Amino acid sequence: MNAHTCACPHCDCAVESREWVHEVAGEDLLYCCEACMQRHPKGMVPCQSAGCDCGERVERERELVS
């Protein structure tokens, strides 16, 4: 069993037992939710995966940059 994780750089949700979103058919990029797949446009869209904190990480990184 290979341990996939969400392809979002802010997110380490393990790819298990959820509906996973494929960005491109035939590619191995898996995202745990639509927001991750869209790379959190404008940093406004939080991860929709239960228990994931990547939305908070996106916030923190934005604060560090500004």
C-alpha positions, 0 to 999 in steps of 0.5 A: 500500500503506497502512502499518498498525501495531498499534492497541496504544498500546505497540506499533508492529508493522507490519501485515504477513505475520502473522495479525492480530487484528481487535477489531471486524469492519468497524473498522480496529483491527488488533492484532498479537496477542491480548494487544494486543487485550485491552489487556494486562489488568492489564499482565500479558499480554506481547505475543505478537508476535515481536520486539515490546517493547511488553510491556516498555514496559507494564512501564516505564510501570507502574513510572513510575506507581507 
